[in-house]
């Protein structure tokens, strides 16, 4: 939500990227030029977080006015402090200048000024400790959320009060409380953590027809991304990190490198997914992702949200708006559990290390289908003991004997 940068006092350069007026993000990207009535043009921007489009049309102000404005707003605030933690070893406690850029136009709070340097030091420490970029981003976002709610991050009771008043779910508050524990430990502050319980909500499970309808209406690359999510049940971050070398075209398989401590796995792909992949261009414009099939998970999520919103407005299907990237994983797990009644097989597909993580989908399948069994079976006949053993080893169950032939079956 905000960034801290140590700069030279003589450096007059500033960040030319504006902040999103909708969500306050400072990560917009250029989205073409918009012509003005006077014959000139202005830069168009699109927010990576919420997808809001806006123009950079604010008129320039006189130097005196803009300099006075910068001291009172959150857009450009210059303040001084001593970098004791960084320069103490060098015995060079000099006063430096920091530039803090925050979205919005309300006056900057004292809590933000006080917490900003320590937040940056904490995030640097987490990065050095090997924490993932997504984890670091969540720390920044959560701490900024508390500050916006009026919390003094150096006062445990103030932070707990702001968290208690927040409209967030208890499960989210539990996660933020764990982050606060790391923050207070980093700053050497003792505190008594609040207790929040996990909330187990039943996720929305769409029908396969709704999923296929959405995929068919999406753009080429986004549709392929969602088709892979449907076929594999993988996390969006795992699909976003796929390389072209991860695809086995002959065997129609994909090698998934796991995230969040899960197991890596090799999963089959449908003919539809293979065809969609073969039509994608292989020249990724981002040099950092030139060997990757897709853009980053955040960028793909933004594109998916914008396209989905457009589709729902045209087709008047509100259920489609409830479909998110993780919905494909819920759908895949629930469907496979219903079809196979084999939680260990579902565990293998999802990459879970513990069967306890898969039990969620066992209960979910029972609630959604109300005990309705899948009546489609694969039937095999065994005339010898060896044939019967081989069938039972691959999951077939003995069903009946007709005219001296033993029938085995397995759910599709």
Number of C-alpha atoms within 10 A of each C-alpha: 19 17 14 16 12 13 13 12 11 7 7 7 8 9 8 7 13 20 22 24 15 15 15 18 19 21 15 22 14 13 14 12 14 14 11 10 6 6 6 9 14 14 14 18 24 18 24 20 20 18 20 16 17 18 17 16 12 7 6 8 10 8 9 8 10 12 13 10 17 15 15 15 18 20 20 21 19 15 12 12 14 16 16 14 11 12 12 12 9 8 9 12 15 12 11 14 18 19 19 21 23 22 20 17 14 11 14 19 13 11 15 20 17 14 16 17 20 17 22 16 14 19 19 13 14 17 14 9 9 8 13 12 12 11 13 17 12 14 21 19 14 20 22 20 17 20 18 15 15 18 22 21 25 16 13 18 16 15 20 22 16 18 22 14 9 14 9 11 12 17 14 15 22 19 14 20 20 12 17 21 16 15 20 16 12 14 13 10 12 11 14 9 14 14 9 15 11 12 10 8 6 12 13 13 21 16 12 14 9 15 19 14 13 20 19 13 14 20 14 14 20 19 19 24 25 25 24 23 23 25 17 25 26 27 21 22 18 16 26 18 21 19 17 15 12 16 18 15 13 6 9 14 17 23 17 22 18 19 15 10 9 13 16 17 16 17 17 15 20 14 10 12 20 19 11 16 21 11 11 13 9 14 12 14 9 12 9 9 15 15 16 21 23 24 22 16 17 15 15 20 20 17 20 22 19 14 16 22 14 13 19 15 11 9 9 10 13 12 13 18 15 13 19 16 21 15 20 26 21 21 23 23 26 24 18 19 23 24 17 18 18 14 18 16 15 24 21 18 21 25 24 19 13 12 13 10 13 22 15 15 24 18 13 19 22 15 12 13 12 9 10 11 13 13 8 11 14 10 15 18 17 18 11 10 9 9 13 19 12 12 18 14 9 9 13 20 17 17 12 12 12 8 5 9 13 18 18 21 19 19 18 14
